[in-house]
Amino acid sequence: MDLNGVIPANILPLDDDLSIDVEAYRRHVRHLAGITGVVAITCNGHAAEVSSLDRAERRKAVALAAETINGKVPLISGVYADNHIQAVEYARDAKDEGADALLVFPLPALALGGSQEMGYRHVAELAGATGLPLVLFSYPEFTGMHYGLDTLARICSLEQVVAVKEWSLDLRKHEETRRVLRELDHPVSLLTSFSTNLLPALASGADGILSGHGSVIADLQVRLLAAVRAHDLAEAERQYARIQALTRVIYRAPMANMYARMKEHLIMLGHELGPAVRPPLERVSEAERGQLRQALAEAGLLPTGAR
């Protein structure tokens, strides 16, 4: 599976009663799949508020996305679980509903001092459960849910692992991860999720981008990646400046509410969906909504009359 390129993690539109807005979800996924340069789509990720979804809803989210995409690009489903027994159930659900690969979240027990062996076993059990390709989700060290370099190399040596979603938020760790992946016996893509430092992450050797922010600006990410690959620094800096105008208002405290802000940006850009989010996320205030709109204007994404 070739995952070198831009991979948006979709948001999940909700009705006012917080149920999945099926038609808005279909429109959103269809839009993402139609963007030239998007090489896959990820559902059931953080951006889709996966931690608030029950098993049936996660399965439904995969089924709807798979049916809507209809093979145009691969579909990656997040597997977010407290143990590998539960994770295997979610993984099999995703495979049954049409997922082409799995994004493996780290084991939450790691945050409580769990061993690296626990982290390895969690992924290894999934690797043998479905036969689907795996994308490893690498967390920041400060969360306690990170993988040491030795564990990372051991996990990525599993033949089912085809990519790493690199979210260490540390350029030094990003470069160390790249070195580990390049020394493996089989190709494993490095997909950066360092949205606030996207240009440096790409310039240091990432193969693509896997990010929730791609649900809003996948087209800008495609342009940035293309400029980096073409060694066109001026164009890369121009696109990066546009993206940075948006990251400043999306990725800020409280960080957990970034996906509520992304929904507001989509609405401002004319997408048909509502602003509803599941607890503990909160709808943005009117004052913050004004800041979000101003950022879109600065990035050149709003018509002059809408500023």
C-alpha positions as CSV (number, residue, x, y, z in Angstrom):
1,M,0.0,0.0,0.0
2,D,1.5,3.3,-1.1
3,L,0.7,6.0,1.5
4,N,3.1,8.6,0.3
5,G,1.1,11.8,0.1
6,V,-1.7,13.7,1.8
7,I,-4.1,11.7,3.9
8,P,-6.9,13.8,5.7
9,A,-8.5,12.4,8.8
10,N,-12.1,13.3,8.3
11,I,-14.3,15.1,10.9
12,L,-17.6,13.5,11.8
13,P,-20.7,15.8,11.2
14,L,-23.3,15.4,13.9
15,D,-27.0,16.3,14.1
16,D,-28.2,18.5,17.0
17,D,-29.1,15.3,18.9
18,L,-25.4,14.3,18.5
19,S,-26.2,11.3,16.2
20,I,-24.2,10.9,13.0
21,D,-25.4,13.2,10.3
22,V,-25.2,10.6,7.5
23,E,-25.8,12.9,4.5
24,A,-23.3,15.5,5.7
25,Y,-20.8,12.8,6.5
26,R,-21.1,11.4,3.0
27,R,-20.7,14.9,1.4
28,H,-17.6,15.5,3.5
29,V,-15.9,12.2,2.7
30,R,-16.8,12.5,-1.0
31,H,-15.3,16.0,-1.1
32,L,-12.0,14.8,0.5
33,A,-11.7,11.8,-1.9
34,G,-12.2,14.1,-4.8
35,I,-9.2,16.4,-4.0
36,T,-6.3,15.8,-6.4
37,G,-3.3,14.7,-4.4
38,V,-5.2,13.0,-1.6
39,V,-3.9,9.4,-1.5
40,A,-6.1,8.0,1.3
41,I,-8.7,9.0,3.9
42,T,-8.7,8.2,7.6
43,C,-11.9,7.7,9.5
44,N,-12.4,7.0,13.2
45,G,-9.5,9.2,14.2
46,H,-9.3,12.0,16.8
47,A,-10.8,14.4,14.3
48,A,-13.9,12.1,14.1
49,E,-14.3,12.3,17.9
50,V,-13.6,8.5,18.0
51,S,-13.3,8.4,21.8
52,S,-17.0,9.4,22.1
53,L,-18.3,6.7,19.6
54,D,-19.6,3.4,20.7
55,R,-18.7,0.2,18.8
56,A,-21.8,0.3,16.5
57,E,-21.1,4.0,15.6
58,R,-17.5,3.3,14.8
59,R,-18.6,0.4,12.5
60,K,-21.2,2.6,10.9
61,A,-18.6,5.4,10.3
62,V,-16.4,2.9,8.4
63,A,-19.3,1.5,6.4
64,L,-20.5,4.9,5.3
65,A,-17.1,6.1,4.3
66,A,-16.2,2.9,2.4
67,E,-19.5,3.0,0.5
68,T,-19.1,6.7,-0.3
69,I,-15.4,6.4,-1.4
70,N,-16.2,3.2,-3.4
71,G,-12.5,2.4,-3.9
72,K,-11.4,5.8,-5.2
73,V,-8.7,6.0,-2.5
74,P,-7.8,3.6,0.3
75,L,-9.8,4.0,3.6
76,I,-7.8,3.8,6.9
77,S,-9.8,3.2,10.0
78,G,-8.6,4.2,13.5
79,V,-8.5,1.6,16.2
80,Y,-8.8,3.3,19.6
81,A,-9.1,0.8,22.4
82,D,-8.0,0.1,26.0
83,N,-6.7,-3.4,25.4
84,H,-5.8,-5.6,22.4
85,I,-8.9,-7.8,22.9
86,Q,-11.2,-4.9,22.3
87,A,-8.9,-3.5,19.6
88,V,-9.1,-6.8,17.7
89,E,-12.9,-6.6,17.7
90,Y,-12.9,-3.0,16.4
91,A,-10.3,-4.0,13.7
92,R,-12.4,-7.0,12.5
93,D,-15.5,-4.7,12.4
94,A,-13.5,-2.2,10.3
95,K,-12.3,-4.9,7.9
96,D,-15.8,-6.3,7.5
97,E,-17.2,-2.9,6.6
98,G,-14.6,-2.2,4.0
99,A,-11.5,-0.6,5.6
100,D,-8.3,-1.1,3.6
101,A,-5.9,-0.4,6.5
102,L,-5.9,0.4,10.3
103,L,-4.5,3.3,12.2
104,V,-3.3,1.9,15.5
105,F,-3.6,4.2,18.5
106,P,-1.2,3.5,21.3
107,L,-2.3,1.6,24.4
108,P,-3.7,4.0,27.0
109,A,-2.0,2.0,29.8
110,L,1.3,3.4,28.6
111,A,0.3,6.8,30.1
112,L,0.1,5.1,33.5
113,G,3.5,3.7,33.3
114,G,2.9,0.6,31.2
115,S,5.9,-1.1,29.7
116,Q,7.1,-0.8,26.2
117,E,6.5,-4.6,25.9
118,M,2.8,-3.8,26.5
119,G,2.9,-1.3,23.7
120,Y,4.5,-3.8,21.3
121,R,2.2,-6.6,22.2
122,H,-0.9,-4.4,21.5
123,V,0.3,-3.8,17.9
124,A,1.5,-7.3,17.4
125,E,-1.8,-8.8,18.4
126,L,-3.6,-6.5,15.9
127,A,-1.1,-7.4,13.2
128,G,-2.1,-11.0,13.4
129,A,-5.8,-10.5,13.7
130,T,-7.0,-9.1,10.3
131,G,-4.1,-9.2,7.8
132,L,-4.8,-5.5,7.0
133,P,-1.9,-3.1,6.7
134,L,-1.2,-1.1,9.8
135,V,-0.3,2.6,10.3
136,L,1.3,3.1,13.7
137,F,0.3,6.2,15.6
138,S,3.3,7.7,17.4
139,Y,2.5,10.0,20.3
140,P,4.5,12.8,22.0
141,E,6.8,11.7,24.8
142,F,5.1,14.0,27.3
143,T,1.9,11.9,27.1
144,G,3.7,8.8,28.3
145,M,2.1,6.9,25.4
146,H,5.1,7.2,23.1
147,Y,7.4,4.4,21.7
148,G,11.1,4.3,22.4
149,L,13.2,4.0,19.3
150,D,14.0,0.4,20.0
151,T,10.3,-0.4,20.4
152,L,9.5,1.6,17.3
153,A,12.0,-0.3,15.2
154,R,10.6,-3.6,16.6
155,I,7.0,-2.7,15.8
156,C,7.8,-1.4,12.4
157,S,9.7,-4.6,11.6
158,L,6.3,-6.3,11.5
159,E,5.5,-6.9,7.9
160,Q,1.9,-5.5,8.3
161,V,3.2,-2.0,9.3
162,V,3.3,0.2,6.2
163,A,3.5,3.7,7.8
164,V,3.9,5.8,10.9
165,K,1.8,8.7,11.8
166,E,4.5,10.8,13.4
167,W,2.9,13.1,16.1
168,S,5.9,13.4,18.5
169,L,5.7,17.3,18.1
170,D,9.5,17.1,18.3
171,L,11.6,17.6,15.2
172,R,14.5,15.7,16.8
173,K,12.3,12.7,17.4
174,H,10.8,13.1,13.9
175,E,14.3,12.8,12.4
176,E,15.2,9.9,14.6
177,T,12.0,8.1,13.5
178,R,12.9,8.8,9.9
179,R,16.3,7.2,10.4
180,V,14.7,4.1,12.0
181,L,12.3,3.6,9.2
182,R,14.9,4.0,6.5
183,E,16.9,1.2,8.0
184,L,14.1,-1.3,7.9
185,D,14.0,-4.2,5.5
186,H,10.7,-3.2,4.0
187,P,9.3,0.3,3.1
188,V,7.5,2.1,5.9
189,S,6.2,5.6,5.1
190,L,6.8,8.5,7.5
191,L,3.5,10.6,7.6
192,T,3.9,13.8,9.6
193,S,1.2,15.1,11.8
194,F,3.2,18.1,13.1
195,S,0.7,20.6,11.9
196,T,2.3,23.6,13.6
197,N,5.7,22.9,12.1
198,L,4.6,21.3,8.8
199,L,7.2,22.7,6.5
200,P,10.2,21.8,8.7
201,A,8.7,18.3,9.1
202,L,8.3,17.8,5.4
203,A,11.7,19.3,4.6
204,S,13.4,16.8,7.0
205,G,12.2,13.9,5.0
206,A,8.5,13.0,5.6
207,D,6.8,11.1,2.9
208,G,3.4,12.7,3.5
209,I,0.9,14.2,5.9
210,L,-1.8,12.4,7.9
211,S,-3.7,15.1,9.8
212,G,-7.2,16.1,11.0
213,H,-6.5,19.5,9.7
214,G,-6.6,18.0,6.3
215,S,-10.3,17.7,6.7
216,V,-10.3,21.5,6.1
217,I,-7.1,22.3,4.1
218,A,-6.1,19.1,2.3
219,D,-5.7,21.2,-0.9
220,L,-3.2,23.5,0.8
221,Q,-1.3,20.5,2.2
222,V,-1.1,19.0,-1.3
223,R,0.3,22.3,-2.6
224,L,2.9,22.5,0.2
225,L,4.0,18.9,-0.2
226,A,4.3,19.4,-4.0
227,A,6.5,22.5,-3.5
228,V,8.7,20.7,-1.1
229,R,9.2,17.7,-3.5
230,A,10.0,20.2,-6.3
231,H,12.5,22.0,-4.1
232,D,10.6,25.2,-4.7
233,L,11.3,27.0,-1.4
234,A,9.5,30.2,-2.4
235,E,6.2,28.4,-3.2
236,A,6.6,26.2,-0.1
237,E,7.0,29.3,2.1
238,R,3.9,30.9,0.5
239,Q,1.7,27.9,1.1
240,Y,3.1,27.4,4.5
241,A,2.3,31.0,5.5
242,R,-1.3,30.4,4.5
243,I,-1.5,27.2,6.5
244,Q,0.2,28.9,9.5
245,A,-2.5,31.6,9.6
246,L,-5.0,28.8,10.2
247,T,-2.9,26.6,12.6
248,R,-2.6,29.6,15.0
249,V,-6.3,29.7,15.6
250,I,-6.9,25.9,15.4
251,Y,-4.1,24.5,17.5
252,R,-4.4,26.5,20.7
253,A,-5.7,26.1,24.2
254,P,-7.8,24.3,24.9
255,M,-6.3,21.9,22.4
256,A,-9.0,19.3,22.8
257,N,-11.4,21.7,21.1
258,M,-9.5,21.9,17.9
259,Y,-12.1,19.8,16.0
260,A,-15.0,22.1,17.0
261,R,-12.9,24.9,15.4
262,M,-12.4,22.8,12.2
263,K,-16.1,22.2,11.9
264,E,-16.7,26.0,12.1
265,H,-14.1,26.6,9.4
266,L,-15.8,24.1,7.1
267,I,-19.1,25.8,7.7
268,M,-17.6,29.2,6.9
269,L,-16.2,27.7,3.7
270,G,-19.6,26.7,2.6
271,H,-19.7,23.0,3.5
272,E,-23.1,21.7,4.5
273,L,-22.8,20.5,8.1
274,G,-23.7,21.6,11.6
275,P,-21.3,22.8,14.4
276,A,-22.4,20.1,16.9
277,V,-19.7,18.2,18.8
278,R,-19.8,15.5,21.4
279,P,-18.8,16.1,25.0
280,P,-16.3,16.9,26.3
281,L,-15.8,19.2,23.2
282,E,-17.7,22.5,23.2
283,R,-19.1,24.7,20.5
284,V,-16.9,27.8,19.9
285,S,-18.0,31.2,21.2
286,E,-19.0,34.0,19.0
287,A,-15.8,35.9,19.7
288,E,-13.7,32.9,18.7
289,R,-15.8,32.4,15.6
290,G,-14.8,35.9,14.5
291,Q,-11.1,35.0,15.0
292,L,-11.6,31.9,13.0
293,R,-13.2,33.8,10.1
294,Q,-10.4,36.4,10.2
295,A,-7.8,33.6,9.9
296,L,-9.6,32.2,6.8
297,A,-9.5,35.7,5.3
298,E,-5.7,36.0,6.0
299,A,-5.2,32.6,4.3
300,G,-7.0,33.8,1.2
301,L,-9.8,31.2,1.6
302,L,-12.8,33.6,1.9
303,P,-14.2,35.8,-0.8
304,T,-13.6,39.5,-0.2
305,G,-17.2,40.2,0.6
306,A,-17.2,37.5,3.4
307,R,-14.4,39.0,5.4
